[in-house]
Amino acid sequence: MQKLSRQKCLKEIIDSREAADQHDLLQALHEAGCETTQATVSRDLQEMGYVKVRLETGQYAYRILDRSSRAAMERQLELLFRNFVTDLRASGNLLIVKTTPGNANGVARVIDSLRREDILGTVAGDDTILIVLEDDAVKARVIDDFRSLLDEQ
């Protein structure tokens, strides 16, 4: 199946129902006749700008990453931290953010989208984000900003 057709099908599924995880999405894609793999679904979600969020009901669903304003992105980061971040540690100009499994990429994407001058970049794995800070001097400010997101839990 061609990428554009597969991504269109994926978008239609996400728009029409709440999928809790990539397994649900993969099953719905198969039911719609879109044969693909979980790894491809994961790449498509990232490329299309979707992140997994917790709804008010406590269930999880995929939502498009809102790029409309900085305030909206900060609110999205707050939601992601509240729902998925489990630990925060620093060493020198490096910051490690631990998340629940499968959620590091979505959190890192929002951090990157804020384009903070004190953050040079992020590298995300499955449940760990490495954040490279501009220098050791900004570490306290970034940690305070991120810990304030965790304190609201």
VOTOR-332541 format. One record per residue (C-alpha): x, y, z; residue number from 0. Coordinates in steps of 0.001 Angstrom, whole numbers. Layout:
% residues N
{px = X, py = Y, pz = Z, num = NUM}
...
//
This chain:
% residues 153
{px = 0, py = 0, pz = 0, num = 0}
{px = 1265, py = 3453, pz = -846, num = 1}
{px = 2250, py = 5741, pz = 1980, num = 2}
{px = -265, py = 8515, pz = 1220, num = 3}
{px = -3159, py = 6047, pz = 1006, num = 4}
{px = -2084, py = 4349, pz = 4235, num = 5}
{px = -1741, py = 7663, pz = 6070, num = 6}
{px = -5139, py = 8814, pz = 4785, num = 7}
{px = -6679, py = 5597, pz = 6092, num = 8}
{px = -4882, py = 6054, pz = 9423, num = 9}
{px = -6198, py = 9622, pz = 9751, num = 10}
{px = -9756, py = 8480, pz = 9003, num = 11}
{px = -9515, py = 5816, pz = 11706, num = 12}
{px = -8155, py = 8249, pz = 14297, num = 13}
{px = -10822, py = 10826, pz = 13400, num = 14}
{px = -13653, py = 8295, pz = 13651, num = 15}
{px = -12828, py = 6484, pz = 16895, num = 16}
{px = -10635, py = 6525, pz = 19990, num = 17}
{px = -7713, py = 4152, pz = 19522, num = 18}
{px = -5926, py = 3476, pz = 22801, num = 19}
{px = -2655, py = 2285, pz = 21320, num = 20}
{px = -829, py = 1360, pz = 18141, num = 21}
{px = -2117, py = -2204, pz = 18345, num = 22}
{px = -5703, py = -873, pz = 18107, num = 23}
{px = -4707, py = 1272, pz = 15138, num = 24}
{px = -2972, py = -1627, pz = 13418, num = 25}
{px = -6023, py = -3852, pz = 13885, num = 26}
{px = -8335, py = -1128, pz = 12508, num = 27}
{px = -6028, py = -640, pz = 9521, num = 28}
{px = -6110, py = -4370, pz = 8794, num = 29}
{px = -9922, py = -4369, pz = 9059, num = 30}
{px = -9984, py = -1485, pz = 6556, num = 31}
{px = -7828, py = -3480, pz = 4146, num = 32}
{px = -4625, py = -1536, pz = 4842, num = 33}
{px = -1971, py = -4191, pz = 5447, num = 34}
{px = 1041, py = -2735, pz = 7265, num = 35}
{px = 3260, py = -3252, pz = 10321, num = 36}
{px = 3330, py = -1680, pz = 13774, num = 37}
{px = 6705, py = -85, pz = 13003, num = 38}
{px = 5217, py = 1602, pz = 9929, num = 39}
{px = 2222, py = 2826, pz = 11952, num = 40}
{px = 4625, py = 4275, pz = 14524, num = 41}
{px = 6605, py = 6124, pz = 11832, num = 42}
{px = 3391, py = 7368, pz = 10198, num = 43}
{px = 2057, py = 8720, pz = 13507, num = 44}
{px = 5299, py = 10577, pz = 14119, num = 45}
{px = 5464, py = 11978, pz = 10600, num = 46}
{px = 1811, py = 13043, pz = 10694, num = 47}
{px = 2280, py = 14824, pz = 14027, num = 48}
{px = 118, py = 12608, pz = 16251, num = 49}
{px = 846, py = 12103, pz = 19936, num = 50}
{px = -882, py = 9893, pz = 22483, num = 51}
{px = -2766, py = 11797, pz = 25191, num = 52}
{px = -4867, py = 10793, pz = 28158, num = 53}
{px = -8478, py = 11898, pz = 27888, num = 54}
{px = -10583, py = 13181, pz = 30771, num = 55}
{px = -12156, py = 9712, pz = 30972, num = 56}
{px = -8734, py = 8232, pz = 31747, num = 57}
{px = -8527, py = 6480, pz = 28379, num = 58}
{px = -5797, py = 7167, pz = 25827, num = 59}
{px = -6218, py = 8435, pz = 22286, num = 60}
{px = -4126, py = 9902, pz = 19484, num = 61}
{px = -4368, py = 13603, pz = 18748, num = 62}
{px = -2673, py = 15791, pz = 16191, num = 63}
{px = 108, py = 17898, pz = 17607, num = 64}
{px = -1240, py = 21441, pz = 17741, num = 65}
{px = 1290, py = 23812, pz = 16181, num = 66}
{px = -927, py = 26875, pz = 16259, num = 67}
{px = 645, py = 28772, pz = 19138, num = 68}
{px = 3353, py = 28570, pz = 21731, num = 69}
{px = 724, py = 28629, pz = 24492, num = 70}
{px = -1014, py = 25625, pz = 22927, num = 71}
{px = 2307, py = 23771, pz = 22702, num = 72}
{px = 3101, py = 24544, pz = 26338, num = 73}
{px = -323, py = 23241, pz = 27349, num = 74}
{px = 319, py = 20077, pz = 25303, num = 75}
{px = 3682, py = 19609, pz = 27040, num = 76}
{px = 1967, py = 20010, pz = 30408, num = 77}
{px = -540, py = 17291, pz = 29489, num = 78}
{px = 2172, py = 14973, pz = 28232, num = 79}
{px = 4276, py = 15475, pz = 31372, num = 80}
{px = 1247, py = 14906, pz = 33592, num = 81}
{px = 322, py = 11715, pz = 31747, num = 82}
{px = 3621, py = 10112, pz = 30777, num = 83}
{px = 6720, py = 11509, pz = 32522, num = 84}
{px = 7901, py = 9464, pz = 35497, num = 85}
{px = 11316, py = 10911, pz = 36375, num = 86}
{px = 13666, py = 13787, pz = 35629, num = 87}
{px = 17433, py = 13820, pz = 36275, num = 88}
{px = 20360, py = 15995, pz = 35238, num = 89}
{px = 24104, py = 15714, pz = 34800, num = 90}
{px = 26157, py = 18612, pz = 33486, num = 91}
{px = 24380, py = 20077, pz = 30472, num = 92}
{px = 22347, py = 16875, pz = 29942, num = 93}
{px = 18847, py = 16180, pz = 31179, num = 94}
{px = 17244, py = 12730, pz = 31242, num = 95}
{px = 13452, py = 12492, pz = 31154, num = 96}
{px = 11933, py = 9059, pz = 31815, num = 97}
{px = 8467, py = 8300, pz = 30456, num = 98}
{px = 6096, py = 5390, pz = 30453, num = 99}
{px = 6974, py = 2878, pz = 27702, num = 100}
{px = 6331, py = 4086, pz = 24158, num = 101}
{px = 5840, py = 7755, pz = 25026, num = 102}
{px = 9290, py = 9338, pz = 24916, num = 103}
{px = 9042, py = 10255, pz = 21236, num = 104}
{px = 5786, py = 12193, pz = 21630, num = 105}
{px = 7097, py = 14146, pz = 24625, num = 106}
{px = 10401, py = 14911, pz = 22866, num = 107}
{px = 8552, py = 16100, pz = 19773, num = 108}
{px = 6644, py = 18692, pz = 21781, num = 109}
{px = 9802, py = 19798, pz = 23615, num = 110}
{px = 11503, py = 20273, pz = 20235, num = 111}
{px = 8509, py = 22144, pz = 18820, num = 112}
{px = 8802, py = 24798, pz = 21544, num = 113}
{px = 12184, py = 25784, pz = 20086, num = 114}
{px = 13562, py = 26881, pz = 23436, num = 115}
{px = 16909, py = 28608, pz = 23008, num = 116}
{px = 18252, py = 26892, pz = 26132, num = 117}
{px = 17589, py = 23416, pz = 24661, num = 118}
{px = 19867, py = 22408, pz = 21788, num = 119}
{px = 17949, py = 19228, pz = 20996, num = 120}
{px = 16509, py = 15929, pz = 22132, num = 121}
{px = 17085, py = 12258, pz = 21412, num = 122}
{px = 14204, py = 9920, pz = 22254, num = 123}
{px = 14071, py = 6195, pz = 22730, num = 124}
{px = 11104, py = 4153, pz = 23879, num = 125}
{px = 10901, py = 5476, pz = 27433, num = 126}
{px = 13862, py = 7845, pz = 27758, num = 127}
{px = 14629, py = 11306, pz = 26398, num = 128}
{px = 18111, py = 12797, pz = 26410, num = 129}
{px = 17924, py = 16591, pz = 26333, num = 130}
{px = 21079, py = 18529, pz = 25504, num = 131}
{px = 21046, py = 21933, pz = 27165, num = 132}
{px = 22819, py = 25007, pz = 25858, num = 133}
{px = 25161, py = 24924, pz = 28843, num = 134}
{px = 25286, py = 23946, pz = 32489, num = 135}
{px = 24155, py = 27444, pz = 33530, num = 136}
{px = 20606, py = 26989, pz = 32146, num = 137}
{px = 20127, py = 23593, pz = 33796, num = 138}
{px = 18392, py = 24936, pz = 36928, num = 139}
{px = 15877, py = 26971, pz = 34901, num = 140}
{px = 14962, py = 24081, pz = 32589, num = 141}
{px = 14676, py = 21633, pz = 35489, num = 142}
{px = 12454, py = 24065, pz = 37401, num = 143}
{px = 10226, py = 24522, pz = 34346, num = 144}
{px = 9878, py = 20770, pz = 33832, num = 145}
{px = 9487, py = 19911, pz = 37531, num = 146}
{px = 6653, py = 22446, pz = 37765, num = 147}
{px = 4853, py = 20377, pz = 35131, num = 148}
{px = 5329, py = 17261, pz = 37234, num = 149}
{px = 4273, py = 18979, pz = 40479, num = 150}
{px = 798, py = 19569, pz = 39034, num = 151}
{px = 70, py = 15832, pz = 39132, num = 152}
//
